[in-house]
């Protein structure tokens, strides 16, 4: 090795090839994979090339590992990099960093700023070693003007000249070395999972499940029925005042809810607006389960005087007389809208149910973890943060949360009393499932009625055999936990504001607030602050940003 220098460009090179540290840094950035592999092979070598900015001396030694790295990169990085990055592109940056050799520079490489070579900076075999020592007032430097100027600006005693190793380009290479040496952080983020825990986690997927079709709804899953349903879902003319549509409360930008603690219609309501994510997979609908089909549940808010306040005549008139809706209806149901207003109301609700069944929440961090855990992919499993892993262990373990929140949707779809107050105002209670079963039995739109499109009647078995018990008092539907972190407020009445407060509620729930005739589904978990934090972290891993939703397609283009 020997020191070399091209015109105006300081370099450190082997005898047969020249390449500057600046150019090598640029080459490394152009081929990071090659550079990192090279670093891992050569950084531990003891032979080095120590490069200084300005006059670059090169020597063998054991103290400067960076030099050995640069020397090896000289010979191993592709020579084509020099051709791809011509001297005109690199030289301006090098000139700013190192200064071009000024006119009159001596053949020996001394800068006018340097004066006499400092004694302590000469190699042991240099003929000038033993010359005059470094001046305290204006030191003579062997470096280029840039470092000389830095030294003079430092001024005063005890301040050393900036070392070439602190140069930004050199620091960049050092960071690259450290990055290559550092062990992957993800490899450390893996808890031990027992076979039972793996099976428990596996039951929460895969996601998304296959699409389902409702046999009681003949337009379920049909493109024409879905298109008609989306237009009706967004049509405010279904309401009595023409100002409120289904989308007023179930907003796509708010995860198909309204972001309020309690819903509203013509008056303020007593319950929270539930999200419609994944509603097509349910078998009971509404907080109290008063609907046994999605289309029957869709009818209720349209005709409820406290919500939209519409009626069958209003809906039927739109399907008959609105040109686009009439065309969409004919395409979906195979004929023109007839004279039976109630039937047309049901058909409109079935089309809207077909649309709602397409609202499937996106995959989440948990889903990627679950799939990797089941497949035994440890590298992918380790990408799931430790706090979320600990929270999941609580969820399927000592917390027993998956007793009610199980399966891919994180709900059993049934009902329970979790210690929320029954009173909605002084002297008035919300009976929950008890009242819902009474409304289900009295509804002309339940699956036991004439509007069920499943001629076999097999899908009505659940409705036929369900029993209304006093134990159902104060029970409400167990909601899905997918997108739960985006759905504040919480509980059927919106009485809990944050997800952290929900976890605190289950940690400290008072058993005396549970209905005495009901089967106790919850107990105070007594979680520590760290356990509550971990459980919330896991629940938030069930969230994901949904993709943008396109505008509804035209019914009859």
Long-range contacts (C-beta under 8 A, 24 or more apart in sequence): 1-49, 1-58, 1-59, 1-60, 1-71, 2-58, 3-55, 3-56, 3-57, 3-58, 3-109, 4-56, 5-55, 5-56, 5-101, 5-109, 7-101, 8-91, 8-94, 8-95, 8-100, 8-101, 9-87, 9-90, 9-91, 9-94, 10-53, 10-54, 10-55, 10-56, 10-94, 10-98, 10-144, 11-56, 12-49, 12-51, 12-56, 12-58, 12-67, 12-70, 12-71, 12-74, 13-74, 14-71, 14-74, 14-75, 17-74, 17-75, 17-79, 19-73, 19-74, 19-77, 19-82, 20-90, 20-94, 21-51, 21-70, 21-169, 21-170, 21-173, 22-90, 22-93, 22-94, 22-97, 22-98, 22-169, 23-81, 23-82, 23-85, 23-90, 24-70, 24-73, 24-74, 24-77, 25-169, 25-172, 25-173, 26-81, 26-85, 26-90, 27-73, 27-77, 27-78, 27-81, 27-82, 27-85, 28-73, 28-77, 28-173, 28-176, 30-81, 30-84, 30-85, 31-77, 31-78, 31-81, 32-176, 34-76, 34-77, 34-78, 35-73, 35-77, 35-176, 36-176, 36-179, 36-180, 38-69, 38-72, 38-73, 38-76, 38-77, 39-69, 39-176, 39-177, 39-180, 40-180, 40-181, 41-72, 42-68, 42-69, 42-72, 42-73, 43-68, 43-69, 43-177, 43-180, 43-181, 45-72, 47-71, 51-164, 52-142, 52-143, 52-164, 53-97, 53-98, 53-143, 53-144, 53-146, 53-147, 53-164, 53-167, 54-98, 54-99, 54-111, 54-142, 54-143, 54-144, 54-145, 54-146, 54-147, 55-109, 55-110, 55-111, 55-114, 55-142, 55-143, 55-144, 57-123, 59-123, 64-165, 66-165, 66-170, 66-173, 66-174, 66-177, 69-173, 69-177, 70-173, 97-146, 97-167, 97-168, 97-169, 98-144, 98-146, 99-144, 99-145, 99-146, 102-145, 110-142, 111-141, 111-143, 111-144, 111-145, 111-148, 112-145, 113-141, 113-144, 113-145, 113-148, 113-149, 114-140, 114-141, 114-142, 114-143, 114-148, 115-140, 115-141, 116-140, 117-142, 118-142, 186-379, 186-382, 186-383, 187-379, 187-382, 188-382, 189-382, 189-383, 189-384, 189-385, 189-386, 189-389, 190-378, 190-381, 190-382, 190-389, 191-386, 191-389, 191-390, 191-393, 193-373, 197-393, 197-396, 197-397, 198-373, 198-374, 200-396, 200-402, 201-370, 201-373, 201-374, 201-392, 201-396, 202-370, 202-373, 202-374, 203-402, 203-406, 203-407, 204-366, 204-370, 204-402, 204-406, 204-407, 204-408, 204-410, 205-367, 205-370, 205-371, 205-374, 205-408, 206-367, 206-370, 206-371, 206-408, 207-363, 207-364, 207-367, 207-370, 207-408, 208-360, 208-361, 208-363, 208-408, 209-281, 209-408, 211-280, 211-357, 212-280, 212-281, 212-357, 214-280, 214-293, 214-294, 214-295, 214-353, 214-357, 214-459, 215-453, 215-454, 215-456, 215-458, 215-459, 216-293, 216-295, 216-447, 216-452, 216-453, 216-454, 216-459, 217-293, 217-294, 217-295, 217-350, 217-353, 217-354, 217-453, 218-333, 218-350, 218-453, 219-332, 219-333, 219-347, 219-350, 219-351, 219-354, 220-350, 220-353, 220-354, 220-357, 221-354, 221-357, 222-332, 222-354, 224-328, 224-331, 224-332, 225-332, 225-333, 225-350, 225-351, 225-354, 225-355, 226-351, 226-354, 226-355, 226-358, 227-328, 227-332, 227-355, 227-552, 227-553, 227-555, 228-325, 228-328, 228-329, 228-331, 228-332, 228-351, 228-555, 229-350, 229-351, 229-352, 229-353, 229-354, 229-355, 229-356, 230-355, 230-552, 231-324, 231-325, 231-328, 231-552, 231-555, 232-325, 232-348, 232-351, 232-352, 232-355, 233-352, 233-355, 233-356, 234-552, 235-318, 235-325, 237-314, 237-318, 238-302, 238-308, 238-310, 238-314, 238-315, 238-318, 238-348, 239-302, 239-308, 239-309, 239-310, 240-266, 240-308, 240-309, 240-310, 240-311, 240-314, 241-266, 241-309, 244-307, 244-308, 246-298, 246-301, 246-302, 246-308, 246-352, 249-273, 249-301, 250-275, 250-276, 252-549, 255-483, 255-486, 255-487, 255-546, 256-359, 257-487, 259-488, 260-489, 260-494, 261-489, 261-493, 261-494, 261-495, 261-497, 262-493, 262-494, 263-307, 265-301, 265-304, 265-306, 265-307, 265-308, 265-309, 266-305, 266-306, 266-307, 266-308, 266-309, 267-306, 269-306, 269-307, 270-424, 270-430, 270-493, 271-430, 271-492, 271-493, 271-494, 272-489, 272-490, 272-491, 272-492, 272-493, 272-494, 274-479, 275-479, 275-480, 275-483, 275-487, 276-356, 276-359, 277-359, 277-360, 277-361, 277-480, 277-482, 277-483, 278-359, 278-360, 278-361, 278-409, 278-480, 278-482, 279-356, 279-357, 279-359, 280-353, 280-356, 280-357, 280-358, 280-359, 280-360, 281-409, 282-413, 283-413, 283-462, 284-413, 284-414, 284-415, 284-477, 286-436, 286-477, 287-432, 287-436, 287-476, 287-477, 287-492, 288-415, 288-431, 288-432, 288-433, 288-435, 288-436, 288-437, 288-439, 288-476, 288-477, 289-415, 289-433, 289-436, 289-437, 289-440, 289-477, 290-435, 290-436, 290-437, 290-439, 290-440, 290-443, 291-440, 291-443, 292-440, 292-446, 292-447, 292-460, 292-462, 292-463, 293-353, 293-445, 293-446, 293-447, 293-452, 294-353, 294-356, 294-357, 295-346, 295-349, 295-350, 295-352, 295-353, 295-445, 296-349, 296-443, 296-445, 296-446, 296-447, 298-349, 298-352, 298-353, 298-356, 299-345, 299-346, 299-349, 299-445, 302-345, 302-349, 303-345, 312-341, 312-342, 312-344, 312-345, 313-341, 315-341, 315-344, 315-345, 315-348, 316-340, 316-341, 316-344, 316-345, 319-344, 319-347, 319-348, 320-344, 324-554, 324-555, 324-556, 325-555, 327-555, 327-556, 328-555, 328-556, 331-555, 331-556, 343-451, 346-445, 346-451, 361-482, 361-483, 361-544, 361-546, 362-544, 362-545, 362-546, 362-547, 363-544, 364-482, 364-541, 364-542, 364-543, 364-544, 365-541, 365-544, 366-392, 366-538, 366-541, 366-542, 369-541, 384-541, 385-537, 385-541, 387-533, 387-534, 387-537, 387-538, 388-534, 388-537, 388-538, 388-540, 388-541, 389-538, 390-531, 390-534, 390-537, 390-538, 391-534, 391-535, 391-536, 391-537, 391-538, 391-539, 391-541, 392-538, 392-541, 394-527, 394-531, 394-534, 394-535, 394-538, 395-535, 395-538, 398-525, 399-506, 399-525, 399-527, 399-535, 401-506, 403-521, 404-478, 404-521, 405-478, 405-480, 405-481, 409-480, 409-482, 410-480, 410-481, 410-482, 410-484, 410-542, 411-478, 411-479, 411-480, 411-481, 412-478, 413-477, 413-478, 414-477, 414-478, 415-472, 415-475, 415-476, 415-477, 415-478, 416-475, 416-476, 416-478, 416-518, 416-521, 416-522, 417-474, 417-475, 417-476, 417-514, 417-515, 417-518, 417-521, 418-476, 418-491, 418-505, 418-506, 418-509, 418-521, 418-522, 419-505, 419-509, 419-510, 419-511, 419-513, 419-514, 419-522, 420-474, 420-476, 420-491, 420-492, 420-493, 420-495, 420-513, 421-493, 421-495, 421-513, 422-473, 422-474, 424-493, 430-474, 430-492, 430-493, 431-473, 431-474, 432-472, 432-473, 432-474, 432-475, 432-476, 432-492, 433-472, 433-473, 433-474, 433-475, 433-476, 433-477, 434-468, 434-469, 434-470, 434-472, 434-473, 434-474, 434-475, 437-466, 437-468, 437-472, 438-468, 440-466, 441-468, 470-517, 471-515, 471-517, 471-518, 471-519, 472-518, 473-515, 473-517, 473-518, 474-515, 474-518, 475-515, 475-518, 481-539, 481-542, 482-542, 483-542, 483-543, 483-544, 484-539, 484-542, 484-543, 485-539, 485-540, 485-542, 485-543, 486-543, 499-536, 499-539, 499-540, 500-532, 500-536, 503-527, 503-532, 503-535, 503-536, 503-539, 504-532, 507-532
